[in-house]
Amino acid sequence: MTLTETRPATYRDVFAVAEFRVLFGSFGVFLIGETVKMLALSVLVYERTGSGLLAALAYVTGFLPHAFGGVFLLALADRWPPRALIVGYDLLRLAVVVVLALGVLSPGAMLGLVAVVGLFGPVSSAARTALLPEVLHGDAYVLGRSLLTVAAGGTQVAGFALGGLLLGLVGPYGALWLTAATCGLSALLVRVGLARRPPRARPDGGNAVRETWRVNRALLADRRVRGLLLAQWLPGSVLVGAEGVAVPYAAGLGVDASAGLLLMAAAFGMLVGDLLVGRFVAPARREAWTPWLALLLGVPMLAFVARPAMWPAAALFAVATAGFAYQLGLARRFLDAVPQERRGQAFGLVSTGLMAVQGLAAAAGGALSEVLAPGTVMALAGAASLVATLALWRVLTPPRP
């Protein structure tokens, strides 16, 4: 299906495509399952060891290897047929969750197994993302990306709620068995609902690690691609430094303040921004607004230097994170800039870079909070976002026709 470039796509346009419905549904099932799994594993490790540190490590073990997989294995996203790759990863997750649910491994072995399998997470994610422009065309592709972003936030919230309910009803082992069912359901949806497609690229004769490094270097050496990668990585990701000090900031406001409210406001702002800009702003105008939306990320955060009260602070967070919609204006430009046969690796590189920058920003925010007031750290995160936006202004601004 094709749409004109003068009007935005509609949800009806997007959900009319059967393969997108499969991608959307399986992605939601996947995220719910992953969230429940990591929550159950964290509780299980804590019950067996009594260690809060190991419980925290259990919760993030499935996500930490993502960056390593992105650096060393992303070439597989284009070397293997996408449907087979996604289904294979879901079945691998199914096998791992069954082993965890059987309770035959020590806590250390459980963490190690989850970490090893997590290395392949970015490969499956990249293959799924690279399918989107093959399923949706024109502005429908941009709206489809927006919907997947919205689904990521919504299904993770649902996963936390479902995980808490399951842990109370059937305990961590029961929750793991039900997680195994979500792995099987995701694999079934993809296997039945997606068409078979060949690999995008043929192996170059080397192993996947060398090929991943070679293609990553080639992508980063391309000035246009490098600029668009930095534009997607920097302005928004540095705000994670502000989110990382939400707890001490709320604690400083008094007993009635809640860090959860600040983080919910941030998620709400991102959701509303994506929905409004993706659905109601015409494609050409959306791209023209890109640098201005990126500016919106940093400007409201500067007010935190004055230490606003809880509700004004939540409103500032929501307004700032609505600026994340700037990435919608970069979606088609990035798609056009990367070689079609390397789309999987290119999209995986976006995700890997985002996680790396967000991790560094969170670490920097935590370190600064040791010597500066949390509100000052939040304002500095906003200033860093503004600096990144201004430095990348020419990249963020679409070229004149």
Secondary structure, DSSP 8 states (H G I E B T S, - for coil): ----SSS---HHHHHTSHHHHHHHHHHHHHHHHHHHHHHHHHHHHHHHH--HHHHHHHHHTTTTHHHHHHHHSTTHHHHS-HHHHHHHHHHHHHHHHHHHHHT-S-HHHHHHHHHHHHTTHHHHHHHHHHHHHHHS-THHHHHHHHHHHHHHHHHHHHHHHHHHHHHHHHHHHHHHHHHHHHHHHHHHHHHHHS-----SS---SS-HHHHHHHHHHHHHHSHHHHHHHHHHHHHHHTTHHHHTTHHHHHHHH-TT--HHHHHHHHHHHHHHHHHHHHHHS-HHHHHHTHHHHHHHHHTGGGGGGG---HHHHHHHHHHHHHGGGGGHHHHHHHHHHS-GGGHHHHHHHHHHHHHHHHHHHHHHHHHHTTTS-HHHHHHHHHHHHHHHHHHTHHHHS----
